[in-house]
Amino acid sequence: MKISNYFELASIVLGPFDQDQELYVYQGYVMNERYIFFVDEGTLWLRHVQKVAHIDHFYIDGDTGGLILAEHITGNAKEMLELIVDRLSGMDALTFLTDVLLWTPDRVDMNLKLDRFSMIKAL
């Protein structure tokens, strides 16, 4: 997979957090103008973003929190992202749930609320 075919190199501004007025700017790869992958102190993140109007390749934090995809990233983050996206693209949802999510170290109980699928089907 050529990452340049699927992702836009862009910047994101995060913050301010709590009472702190600091803003954090990261460079990463945006997918579908909705999600960004970026590295912060060796941690590969996936976050929801919103495009800033009239400014190319610039986004702000979206309406949800982020997911840590990998920690202790060394070497080329772009190559790591390509490997992860390739692996996930070739995986069905059930395999992801049973082989990845369920076996994630330090995972806690969570409710995926998959009963929403039956509501969507009923509509």
Phi and psi in radians as a Rosetta constraint file:
Dihedral C 1 N 2 CA 2 C 2 CIRCULARHARMONIC -1.651 0.35
Dihedral N 2 CA 2 C 2 N 3 CIRCULARHARMONIC 1.979 0.35
Dihedral C 2 N 3 CA 3 C 3 CIRCULARHARMONIC -1.040 0.35
Dihedral N 3 CA 3 C 3 N 4 CIRCULARHARMONIC -0.562 0.35
Dihedral C 3 N 4 CA 4 C 4 CIRCULARHARMONIC -1.123 0.35
Dihedral N 4 CA 4 C 4 N 5 CIRCULARHARMONIC -0.362 0.35
Dihedral C 4 N 5 CA 5 C 5 CIRCULARHARMONIC -1.366 0.35
Dihedral N 5 CA 5 C 5 N 6 CIRCULARHARMONIC -0.375 0.35
Dihedral C 5 N 6 CA 6 C 6 CIRCULARHARMONIC -2.054 0.35
Dihedral N 6 CA 6 C 6 N 7 CIRCULARHARMONIC -0.285 0.35
Dihedral C 6 N 7 CA 7 C 7 CIRCULARHARMONIC -2.237 0.35
Dihedral N 7 CA 7 C 7 N 8 CIRCULARHARMONIC 2.629 0.35
Dihedral C 7 N 8 CA 8 C 8 CIRCULARHARMONIC -1.875 0.35
Dihedral N 8 CA 8 C 8 N 9 CIRCULARHARMONIC 2.213 0.35
Dihedral C 8 N 9 CA 9 C 9 CIRCULARHARMONIC -1.229 0.35
Dihedral N 9 CA 9 C 9 N 10 CIRCULARHARMONIC 2.160 0.35
Dihedral C 9 N 10 CA 10 C 10 CIRCULARHARMONIC -2.655 0.35
Dihedral N 10 CA 10 C 10 N 11 CIRCULARHARMONIC 3.047 0.35
Dihedral C 10 N 11 CA 11 C 11 CIRCULARHARMONIC -2.032 0.35
Dihedral N 11 CA 11 C 11 N 12 CIRCULARHARMONIC 2.631 0.35
Dihedral C 11 N 12 CA 12 C 12 CIRCULARHARMONIC -2.285 0.35
Dihedral N 12 CA 12 C 12 N 13 CIRCULARHARMONIC 2.508 0.35
Dihedral C 12 N 13 CA 13 C 13 CIRCULARHARMONIC -1.911 0.35
Dihedral N 13 CA 13 C 13 N 14 CIRCULARHARMONIC 2.212 0.35
Dihedral C 13 N 14 CA 14 C 14 CIRCULARHARMONIC -2.015 0.35
Dihedral N 14 CA 14 C 14 N 15 CIRCULARHARMONIC 2.507 0.35
Dihedral C 14 N 15 CA 15 C 15 CIRCULARHARMONIC 1.964 0.35
Dihedral N 15 CA 15 C 15 N 16 CIRCULARHARMONIC -3.102 0.35
Dihedral C 15 N 16 CA 16 C 16 CIRCULARHARMONIC -1.284 0.35
Dihedral N 16 CA 16 C 16 N 17 CIRCULARHARMONIC 2.716 0.35
Dihedral C 16 N 17 CA 17 C 17 CIRCULARHARMONIC -1.904 0.35
Dihedral N 17 CA 17 C 17 N 18 CIRCULARHARMONIC 2.384 0.35
Dihedral C 17 N 18 CA 18 C 18 CIRCULARHARMONIC 0.899 0.35
Dihedral N 18 CA 18 C 18 N 19 CIRCULARHARMONIC -2.301 0.35
Dihedral C 18 N 19 CA 19 C 19 CIRCULARHARMONIC -1.554 0.35
Dihedral N 19 CA 19 C 19 N 20 CIRCULARHARMONIC -0.158 0.35
Dihedral C 19 N 20 CA 20 C 20 CIRCULARHARMONIC -1.280 0.35
Dihedral N 20 CA 20 C 20 N 21 CIRCULARHARMONIC 2.301 0.35
Dihedral C 20 N 21 CA 21 C 21 CIRCULARHARMONIC -1.641 0.35
Dihedral N 21 CA 21 C 21 N 22 CIRCULARHARMONIC 0.170 0.35
Dihedral C 21 N 22 CA 22 C 22 CIRCULARHARMONIC -1.261 0.35
Dihedral N 22 CA 22 C 22 N 23 CIRCULARHARMONIC 2.479 0.35
Dihedral C 22 N 23 CA 23 C 23 CIRCULARHARMONIC -1.974 0.35
Dihedral N 23 CA 23 C 23 N 24 CIRCULARHARMONIC 2.573 0.35
Dihedral C 23 N 24 CA 24 C 24 CIRCULARHARMONIC -2.087 0.35
Dihedral N 24 CA 24 C 24 N 25 CIRCULARHARMONIC 2.308 0.35
Dihedral C 24 N 25 CA 25 C 25 CIRCULARHARMONIC -2.007 0.35
Dihedral N 25 CA 25 C 25 N 26 CIRCULARHARMONIC 2.256 0.35
Dihedral C 25 N 26 CA 26 C 26 CIRCULARHARMONIC -2.236 0.35
Dihedral N 26 CA 26 C 26 N 27 CIRCULARHARMONIC 2.663 0.35
Dihedral C 26 N 27 CA 27 C 27 CIRCULARHARMONIC -1.866 0.35
Dihedral N 27 CA 27 C 27 N 28 CIRCULARHARMONIC 2.393 0.35
Dihedral C 27 N 28 CA 28 C 28 CIRCULARHARMONIC -2.764 0.35
Dihedral N 28 CA 28 C 28 N 29 CIRCULARHARMONIC -2.810 0.35
Dihedral C 28 N 29 CA 29 C 29 CIRCULARHARMONIC -2.097 0.35
Dihedral N 29 CA 29 C 29 N 30 CIRCULARHARMONIC 2.109 0.35
Dihedral C 29 N 30 CA 30 C 30 CIRCULARHARMONIC -1.668 0.35
Dihedral N 30 CA 30 C 30 N 31 CIRCULARHARMONIC 2.395 0.35
Dihedral C 30 N 31 CA 31 C 31 CIRCULARHARMONIC -2.020 0.35
Dihedral N 31 CA 31 C 31 N 32 CIRCULARHARMONIC 2.215 0.35
Dihedral C 31 N 32 CA 32 C 32 CIRCULARHARMONIC 0.990 0.35
Dihedral N 32 CA 32 C 32 N 33 CIRCULARHARMONIC 0.498 0.35
Dihedral C 32 N 33 CA 33 C 33 CIRCULARHARMONIC 0.919 0.35
Dihedral N 33 CA 33 C 33 N 34 CIRCULARHARMONIC 0.441 0.35
Dihedral C 33 N 34 CA 34 C 34 CIRCULARHARMONIC -2.323 0.35
Dihedral N 34 CA 34 C 34 N 35 CIRCULARHARMONIC -0.417 0.35
Dihedral C 34 N 35 CA 35 C 35 CIRCULARHARMONIC -2.347 0.35
Dihedral N 35 CA 35 C 35 N 36 CIRCULARHARMONIC 2.471 0.35
Dihedral C 35 N 36 CA 36 C 36 CIRCULARHARMONIC -2.183 0.35
Dihedral N 36 CA 36 C 36 N 37 CIRCULARHARMONIC 2.444 0.35
Dihedral C 36 N 37 CA 37 C 37 CIRCULARHARMONIC -1.883 0.35
Dihedral N 37 CA 37 C 37 N 38 CIRCULARHARMONIC 2.215 0.35
Dihedral C 37 N 38 CA 38 C 38 CIRCULARHARMONIC -2.631 0.35
Dihedral N 38 CA 38 C 38 N 39 CIRCULARHARMONIC 2.804 0.35
Dihedral C 38 N 39 CA 39 C 39 CIRCULARHARMONIC -1.901 0.35
Dihedral N 39 CA 39 C 39 N 40 CIRCULARHARMONIC 2.303 0.35
Dihedral C 39 N 40 CA 40 C 40 CIRCULARHARMONIC -2.279 0.35
Dihedral N 40 CA 40 C 40 N 41 CIRCULARHARMONIC 1.998 0.35
Dihedral C 40 N 41 CA 41 C 41 CIRCULARHARMONIC 0.863 0.35
Dihedral N 41 CA 41 C 41 N 42 CIRCULARHARMONIC 0.827 0.35
Dihedral C 41 N 42 CA 42 C 42 CIRCULARHARMONIC 1.424 0.35
Dihedral N 42 CA 42 C 42 N 43 CIRCULARHARMONIC 0.095 0.35
Dihedral C 42 N 43 CA 43 C 43 CIRCULARHARMONIC -1.938 0.35
Dihedral N 43 CA 43 C 43 N 44 CIRCULARHARMONIC 2.220 0.35
Dihedral C 43 N 44 CA 44 C 44 CIRCULARHARMONIC -1.558 0.35
Dihedral N 44 CA 44 C 44 N 45 CIRCULARHARMONIC 2.067 0.35
Dihedral C 44 N 45 CA 45 C 45 CIRCULARHARMONIC -1.881 0.35
Dihedral N 45 CA 45 C 45 N 46 CIRCULARHARMONIC 2.675 0.35
Dihedral C 45 N 46 CA 46 C 46 CIRCULARHARMONIC -2.196 0.35
Dihedral N 46 CA 46 C 46 N 47 CIRCULARHARMONIC 2.187 0.35
Dihedral C 46 N 47 CA 47 C 47 CIRCULARHARMONIC -2.383 0.35
Dihedral N 47 CA 47 C 47 N 48 CIRCULARHARMONIC 2.681 0.35
Dihedral C 47 N 48 CA 48 C 48 CIRCULARHARMONIC -1.383 0.35
Dihedral N 48 CA 48 C 48 N 49 CIRCULARHARMONIC 2.420 0.35
Dihedral C 48 N 49 CA 49 C 49 CIRCULARHARMONIC -2.310 0.35
Dihedral N 49 CA 49 C 49 N 50 CIRCULARHARMONIC 2.875 0.35
Dihedral C 49 N 50 CA 50 C 50 CIRCULARHARMONIC -2.194 0.35
Dihedral N 50 CA 50 C 50 N 51 CIRCULARHARMONIC 2.353 0.35
Dihedral C 50 N 51 CA 51 C 51 CIRCULARHARMONIC -1.258 0.35
Dihedral N 51 CA 51 C 51 N 52 CIRCULARHARMONIC 2.416 0.35
Dihedral C 51 N 52 CA 52 C 52 CIRCULARHARMONIC -1.448 0.35
Dihedral N 52 CA 52 C 52 N 53 CIRCULARHARMONIC 2.191 0.35
Dihedral C 52 N 53 CA 53 C 53 CIRCULARHARMONIC -1.086 0.35
Dihedral N 53 CA 53 C 53 N 54 CIRCULARHARMONIC 2.404 0.35
Dihedral C 53 N 54 CA 54 C 54 CIRCULARHARMONIC 1.188 0.35
Dihedral N 54 CA 54 C 54 N 55 CIRCULARHARMONIC 0.217 0.35
Dihedral C 54 N 55 CA 55 C 55 CIRCULARHARMONIC -2.252 0.35
Dihedral N 55 CA 55 C 55 N 56 CIRCULARHARMONIC 1.992 0.35
Dihedral C 55 N 56 CA 56 C 56 CIRCULARHARMONIC -1.163 0.35
Dihedral N 56 CA 56 C 56 N 57 CIRCULARHARMONIC 2.459 0.35
Dihedral C 56 N 57 CA 57 C 57 CIRCULARHARMONIC 1.056 0.35
Dihedral N 57 CA 57 C 57 N 58 CIRCULARHARMONIC 0.584 0.35
Dihedral C 57 N 58 CA 58 C 58 CIRCULARHARMONIC -2.352 0.35
Dihedral N 58 CA 58 C 58 N 59 CIRCULARHARMONIC 2.259 0.35
Dihedral C 58 N 59 CA 59 C 59 CIRCULARHARMONIC -2.346 0.35
Dihedral N 59 CA 59 C 59 N 60 CIRCULARHARMONIC 2.785 0.35
Dihedral C 59 N 60 CA 60 C 60 CIRCULARHARMONIC -2.099 0.35
Dihedral N 60 CA 60 C 60 N 61 CIRCULARHARMONIC 2.889 0.35
Dihedral C 60 N 61 CA 61 C 61 CIRCULARHARMONIC -1.015 0.35
Dihedral N 61 CA 61 C 61 N 62 CIRCULARHARMONIC 2.512 0.35
Dihedral C 61 N 62 CA 62 C 62 CIRCULARHARMONIC -1.549 0.35
Dihedral N 62 CA 62 C 62 N 63 CIRCULARHARMONIC -2.697 0.35
Dihedral C 62 N 63 CA 63 C 63 CIRCULARHARMONIC -1.617 0.35
Dihedral N 63 CA 63 C 63 N 64 CIRCULARHARMONIC 0.025 0.35
Dihedral C 63 N 64 CA 64 C 64 CIRCULARHARMONIC -2.245 0.35
Dihedral N 64 CA 64 C 64 N 65 CIRCULARHARMONIC 2.954 0.35
Dihedral C 64 N 65 CA 65 C 65 CIRCULARHARMONIC -1.340 0.35
Dihedral N 65 CA 65 C 65 N 66 CIRCULARHARMONIC -3.012 0.35
Dihedral C 65 N 66 CA 66 C 66 CIRCULARHARMONIC -1.916 0.35
Dihedral N 66 CA 66 C 66 N 67 CIRCULARHARMONIC 2.959 0.35
Dihedral C 66 N 67 CA 67 C 67 CIRCULARHARMONIC -2.103 0.35
Dihedral N 67 CA 67 C 67 N 68 CIRCULARHARMONIC 2.345 0.35
Dihedral C 67 N 68 CA 68 C 68 CIRCULARHARMONIC -1.497 0.35
Dihedral N 68 CA 68 C 68 N 69 CIRCULARHARMONIC 2.091 0.35
Dihedral C 68 N 69 CA 69 C 69 CIRCULARHARMONIC -1.597 0.35
Dihedral N 69 CA 69 C 69 N 70 CIRCULARHARMONIC -0.577 0.35
Dihedral C 69 N 70 CA 70 C 70 CIRCULARHARMONIC -2.800 0.35
Dihedral N 70 CA 70 C 70 N 71 CIRCULARHARMONIC 2.614 0.35
Dihedral C 70 N 71 CA 71 C 71 CIRCULARHARMONIC -2.091 0.35
Dihedral N 71 CA 71 C 71 N 72 CIRCULARHARMONIC 2.846 0.35
Dihedral C 71 N 72 CA 72 C 72 CIRCULARHARMONIC 1.022 0.35
Dihedral N 72 CA 72 C 72 N 73 CIRCULARHARMONIC 0.763 0.35
Dihedral C 72 N 73 CA 73 C 73 CIRCULARHARMONIC -1.160 0.35
Dihedral N 73 CA 73 C 73 N 74 CIRCULARHARMONIC 2.195 0.35
Dihedral C 73 N 74 CA 74 C 74 CIRCULARHARMONIC -2.183 0.35
Dihedral N 74 CA 74 C 74 N 75 CIRCULARHARMONIC 2.660 0.35
Dihedral C 74 N 75 CA 75 C 75 CIRCULARHARMONIC 1.444 0.35
Dihedral N 75 CA 75 C 75 N 76 CIRCULARHARMONIC -2.615 0.35
Dihedral C 75 N 76 CA 76 C 76 CIRCULARHARMONIC -1.450 0.35
Dihedral N 76 CA 76 C 76 N 77 CIRCULARHARMONIC 1.981 0.35
Dihedral C 76 N 77 CA 77 C 77 CIRCULARHARMONIC -1.120 0.35
Dihedral N 77 CA 77 C 77 N 78 CIRCULARHARMONIC -0.595 0.35
Dihedral C 77 N 78 CA 78 C 78 CIRCULARHARMONIC -1.089 0.35
Dihedral N 78 CA 78 C 78 N 79 CIRCULARHARMONIC -0.735 0.35
Dihedral C 78 N 79 CA 79 C 79 CIRCULARHARMONIC -1.138 0.35
Dihedral N 79 CA 79 C 79 N 80 CIRCULARHARMONIC -0.704 0.35
Dihedral C 79 N 80 CA 80 C 80 CIRCULARHARMONIC -1.085 0.35
Dihedral N 80 CA 80 C 80 N 81 CIRCULARHARMONIC -0.748 0.35
Dihedral C 80 N 81 CA 81 C 81 CIRCULARHARMONIC -1.090 0.35
Dihedral N 81 CA 81 C 81 N 82 CIRCULARHARMONIC -0.744 0.35
Dihedral C 81 N 82 CA 82 C 82 CIRCULARHARMONIC -1.036 0.35
Dihedral N 82 CA 82 C 82 N 83 CIRCULARHARMONIC -0.770 0.35
Dihedral C 82 N 83 CA 83 C 83 CIRCULARHARMONIC -1.083 0.35
Dihedral N 83 CA 83 C 83 N 84 CIRCULARHARMONIC -0.780 0.35
Dihedral C 83 N 84 CA 84 C 84 CIRCULARHARMONIC -1.145 0.35
Dihedral N 84 CA 84 C 84 N 85 CIRCULARHARMONIC -0.791 0.35
Dihedral C 84 N 85 CA 85 C 85 CIRCULARHARMONIC -1.131 0.35
Dihedral N 85 CA 85 C 85 N 86 CIRCULARHARMONIC -0.732 0.35
Dihedral C 85 N 86 CA 86 C 86 CIRCULARHARMONIC -1.026 0.35
Dihedral N 86 CA 86 C 86 N 87 CIRCULARHARMONIC -0.813 0.35
Dihedral C 86 N 87 CA 87 C 87 CIRCULARHARMONIC -1.102 0.35
Dihedral N 87 CA 87 C 87 N 88 CIRCULARHARMONIC -0.820 0.35
Dihedral C 87 N 88 CA 88 C 88 CIRCULARHARMONIC -1.194 0.35
Dihedral N 88 CA 88 C 88 N 89 CIRCULARHARMONIC -0.610 0.35
Dihedral C 88 N 89 CA 89 C 89 CIRCULARHARMONIC -1.120 0.35
Dihedral N 89 CA 89 C 89 N 90 CIRCULARHARMONIC -0.518 0.35
Dihedral C 89 N 90 CA 90 C 90 CIRCULARHARMONIC -1.590 0.35
Dihedral N 90 CA 90 C 90 N 91 CIRCULARHARMONIC 0.169 0.35
Dihedral C 90 N 91 CA 91 C 91 CIRCULARHARMONIC -2.014 0.35
Dihedral N 91 CA 91 C 91 N 92 CIRCULARHARMONIC 2.401 0.35
Dihedral C 91 N 92 CA 92 C 92 CIRCULARHARMONIC -1.459 0.35
Dihedral N 92 CA 92 C 92 N 93 CIRCULARHARMONIC 2.926 0.35
Dihedral C 92 N 93 CA 93 C 93 CIRCULARHARMONIC -1.098 0.35
Dihedral N 93 CA 93 C 93 N 94 CIRCULARHARMONIC -0.697 0.35
Dihedral C 93 N 94 CA 94 C 94 CIRCULARHARMONIC -1.141 0.35
Dihedral N 94 CA 94 C 94 N 95 CIRCULARHARMONIC -0.711 0.35
Dihedral C 94 N 95 CA 95 C 95 CIRCULARHARMONIC -1.101 0.35
Dihedral N 95 CA 95 C 95 N 96 CIRCULARHARMONIC -0.721 0.35
Dihedral C 95 N 96 CA 96 C 96 CIRCULARHARMONIC -1.043 0.35
Dihedral N 96 CA 96 C 96 N 97 CIRCULARHARMONIC -0.823 0.35
Dihedral C 96 N 97 CA 97 C 97 CIRCULARHARMONIC -1.078 0.35
Dihedral N 97 CA 97 C 97 N 98 CIRCULARHARMONIC -0.804 0.35
Dihedral C 97 N 98 CA 98 C 98 CIRCULARHARMONIC -1.472 0.35
Dihedral N 98 CA 98 C 98 N 99 CIRCULARHARMONIC -0.575 0.35
Dihedral C 98 N 99 CA 99 C 99 CIRCULARHARMONIC -1.726 0.35
Dihedral N 99 CA 99 C 99 N 100 CIRCULARHARMONIC -0.374 0.35
Dihedral C 99 N 100 CA 100 C 100 CIRCULARHARMONIC -1.990 0.35
Dihedral N 100 CA 100 C 100 N 101 CIRCULARHARMONIC -1.151 0.35
Dihedral C 100 N 101 CA 101 C 101 CIRCULARHARMONIC -1.076 0.35
Dihedral N 101 CA 101 C 101 N 102 CIRCULARHARMONIC -0.806 0.35
Dihedral C 101 N 102 CA 102 C 102 CIRCULARHARMONIC -1.117 0.35
Dihedral N 102 CA 102 C 102 N 103 CIRCULARHARMONIC -0.498 0.35
Dihedral C 102 N 103 CA 103 C 103 CIRCULARHARMONIC -1.793 0.35
Dihedral N 103 CA 103 C 103 N 104 CIRCULARHARMONIC 0.255 0.35
Dihedral C 103 N 104 CA 104 C 104 CIRCULARHARMONIC -1.217 0.35
Dihedral N 104 CA 104 C 104 N 105 CIRCULARHARMONIC 2.184 0.35
Dihedral C 104 N 105 CA 105 C 105 CIRCULARHARMONIC -1.039 0.35
Dihedral N 105 CA 105 C 105 N 106 CIRCULARHARMONIC 2.522 0.35
Dihedral C 105 N 106 CA 106 C 106 CIRCULARHARMONIC 1.146 0.35
Dihedral N 106 CA 106 C 106 N 107 CIRCULARHARMONIC 0.271 0.35
Dihedral C 106 N 107 CA 107 C 107 CIRCULARHARMONIC -1.174 0.35
Dihedral N 107 CA 107 C 107 N 108 CIRCULARHARMONIC 2.502 0.35
Dihedral C 107 N 108 CA 108 C 108 CIRCULARHARMONIC -1.957 0.35
Dihedral N 108 CA 108 C 108 N 109 CIRCULARHARMONIC 2.895 0.35
Dihedral C 108 N 109 CA 109 C 109 CIRCULARHARMONIC -1.037 0.35
Dihedral N 109 CA 109 C 109 N 110 CIRCULARHARMONIC 2.438 0.35
Dihedral C 109 N 110 CA 110 C 110 CIRCULARHARMONIC -2.530 0.35
Dihedral N 110 CA 110 C 110 N 111 CIRCULARHARMONIC 2.728 0.35
Dihedral C 110 N 111 CA 111 C 111 CIRCULARHARMONIC -1.953 0.35
Dihedral N 111 CA 111 C 111 N 112 CIRCULARHARMONIC 1.947 0.35
Dihedral C 111 N 112 CA 112 C 112 CIRCULARHARMONIC -1.410 0.35
Dihedral N 112 CA 112 C 112 N 113 CIRCULARHARMONIC -0.173 0.35
Dihedral C 112 N 113 CA 113 C 113 CIRCULARHARMONIC 0.942 0.35
Dihedral N 113 CA 113 C 113 N 114 CIRCULARHARMONIC 0.800 0.35
Dihedral C 113 N 114 CA 114 C 114 CIRCULARHARMONIC -1.248 0.35
Dihedral N 114 CA 114 C 114 N 115 CIRCULARHARMONIC -0.130 0.35
Dihedral C 114 N 115 CA 115 C 115 CIRCULARHARMONIC -1.110 0.35
Dihedral N 115 CA 115 C 115 N 116 CIRCULARHARMONIC -0.258 0.35
Dihedral C 115 N 116 CA 116 C 116 CIRCULARHARMONIC -1.056 0.35
Dihedral N 116 CA 116 C 116 N 117 CIRCULARHARMONIC -0.487 0.35
Dihedral C 116 N 117 CA 117 C 117 CIRCULARHARMONIC -1.029 0.35
Dihedral N 117 CA 117 C 117 N 118 CIRCULARHARMONIC -0.701 0.35
Dihedral C 117 N 118 CA 118 C 118 CIRCULARHARMONIC -1.199 0.35
Dihedral N 118 CA 118 C 118 N 119 CIRCULARHARMONIC -0.560 0.35
Dihedral C 118 N 119 CA 119 C 119 CIRCULARHARMONIC -1.192 0.35
Dihedral N 119 CA 119 C 119 N 120 CIRCULARHARMONIC -0.704 0.35
Dihedral C 119 N 120 CA 120 C 120 CIRCULARHARMONIC -1.145 0.35
Dihedral N 120 CA 120 C 120 N 121 CIRCULARHARMONIC -0.713 0.35
Dihedral C 120 N 121 CA 121 C 121 CIRCULARHARMONIC -1.129 0.35
Dihedral N 121 CA 121 C 121 N 122 CIRCULARHARMONIC -0.643 0.35
Dihedral C 121 N 122 CA 122 C 122 CIRCULARHARMONIC -1.189 0.35
Dihedral N 122 CA 122 C 122 N 123 CIRCULARHARMONIC -0.504 0.35
